[in-house]
């Protein structure tokens, strides 16, 4: 039975994360000092894994999060379909009271099943899911890659996991995440089925002072 093992991580911390500022796909922020330390900790913990390939979004923070693996000359492919959701006109702004109310109302509507609702000038979860499907179909097409590493983003990971694990898209907030957390899954080709092995694991972050 052909099986693919998927290590799925969220990028390390950026200054936007630290300050509570929405990034989305329109802000190409680099990792801050803590983010680089988180990336180093993940590398230290998993450098012994023989990754056949690394996949990242088109945003620099995901690529910096796996830089030490890339320096091992592991093949790397970039998919913009793995990018974070576009938060539209809200990106790059320190949230105020009105913004907090807007986000809460929006996320509540998604939880009610209204996942077609788009962010103002941005995307809906269904928009993100559509582009993710195309990216994941391409990633899964290569059965020779037995173990892969994918670096993505918080909201995008939530959306992706609902698809892979056959949850309603409205349940996306069940999947918690932290900067440089790990989700590990297996994909059984003959069954066309994913299995969740590890969820929101951050034990590796205790290996260094952050």
N, C-alpha and C positions, 0 to 999 in steps of 0.2 A: 504494500500500500504506500503510495507516494504522499509524503507529508512535508509541508513547509513550516518552519518555525519562524515566527515573526516577533522581533523585539521592537516595540513601539514606544518611543519616548516623546515627551514634551520638551521643548527647548529650555535652556537655562535662563536664569533671570536677566532681565534688562532693566535699565533705569525706569522705563515706563511701567514695568511690573512693580518695581519698588515704590513708585509714587502713585500707583493706582490709576494710571492713565491708560485708556483704551488704545491698543495698537491696531489690531485687525490686519488685513492684508495690505493696507495702504501705507503702513508705517514700517520701514525696513530698518528697525533698530538693531544695533549690535548688542552682544552680551556685555554686562558690566562685570566688575571684578568678581562678585559672587557667582554670576553665571558661568564665568570661565572656571572657577573653582569647582562648581557643580559638574561641569563637563569633564574636568580632570578626574573627579571622584568616580564618575560613571566609567570612564576609560580604565581607571585603575581596577575597578571591580570586574569589568567584562572584557578586558583586552585579550583574555585567553579564549574567548569564543571565536570560532572560525566563521566569520561572516563572509558569505559569498558575494554580497552586494549591499551597498548602502543607498537608501533613497531619502531625499529631503524635499522640502518645499523649495520654492524659488527665493525665499526670504533668508537673509544672511544669518539670522539668529539660529536657525535650524542647522545650517552648514557649520557654523562655529561650534555648535554643540557636539558635533562628531568629528571635529578637525583632526584630533589625534588618531582616530581610526583612518581618516583619509590619508594621513601621512604614512600609514602602513601600505599605501597603494592598493587598498581595497576598491574595486570598481564602484563608481558613484553615478547616480542618475538623478536629475532634478525634474520634478513634476509640479507645475503651478497648480494642478488640481489638488495638491496637498496643502495649499496655502490656507491661512486662517480665514475665517469668515470676514467679509468686508463689513465693518461697522459704519461705513459711509461718512456722513458729515460729523459723526461723533468722534472720529479717530483723532488722536493727538491732543485731546482736550482733557484737562483735569475735571472730573465730573463734579457738577454742582448739584444742588437739591433737585432742580428740574430734570437734570440728566439722570440722576438716580431713580426718580419716579418713572421716567421714560423707560429705562432699562428694566426695572421691576415689572412694569406693565407689559412690556414686550415679552419677557421671559415667561411670565404667567400665561400669556396668550399661546406661546409655543407649547407650554405644559398642558394646555387644554386641547391640544391637537391642531392648533392653527399655525402649522409649521410652514405654510405658504407665505406668511406675513413677513415682509422684508423690512430690514432696518432702513431708516430714512437715507436714501441715496446709496443704499448698500444691498446686501444679499439676504435671502431667507435661508433657513436650514435646508429647505428642499433644493435651493440653488446649489448650496455647498455639496449636498449629497449627490447631485447629478454629476458634478465635475469629479468628485471622489470616485464614483463608480468607474468612470473612464480610466482614471489613474490606477485603481486597484486591479481592474481587468488586465491592464498592461503588465502590472507587477506580477500577478498570479500566472500569467501566460507562460513564464519561463519556469518549467518544472525542474530544471537542472539546478536552480538556486535553492538549496535546502534550508539555509539559515540566513535571514536578512535582518537589517536594522533600518527602521523608518523613523525619521525625526520630523515631528509636526508641531501642532499648536493646540492650546487648551480646548477651545470650543470645537475646533475641527476634529479633535480626537473624540470628543463626546458624540459628535454626529457620526463619525466613522464607526465607532463601536456599536451603535444601535443597528447599523446596517449589517455589520459582520456577524453579530450575535442574534439577529432577528428580533430586536426590540422595536416597538413603535418609536418613531423619531421623536415623539413627544416625551419619551422617557430619557432623553439624552442627559439630563442633569443627575441621573443616578450614578453616572460615571465621574467620580471625583478625580481631581488631578492637582499636582503641584509642579513647580518648575523642576525639570529633569527627573520626573517620575517615570517609572517603567510599567508598561502593560506588556505581558507576554502571551502570545496566542499560538495555537497550532492550526494549520489548515489541512484537512484531509481531502485530497483531490477526488478520490473515488466516491466519497459521501457528499462532496461539495458543502463541507461543514467546517466552521471555525469552533474552536474550544478555547475558552479563557483559562489560562494557566496561572497568571499573576496579575494583580490589579493594583495600580497606584503605589507601586513599591518604591520606597525612598531609602531603604536600608543602606545602600551604597553611599549616600550622602554623609553618613556618620564616619566615614573613613578618613575624612580630612576636616580641618577647621574651616568652617564657612561663616 
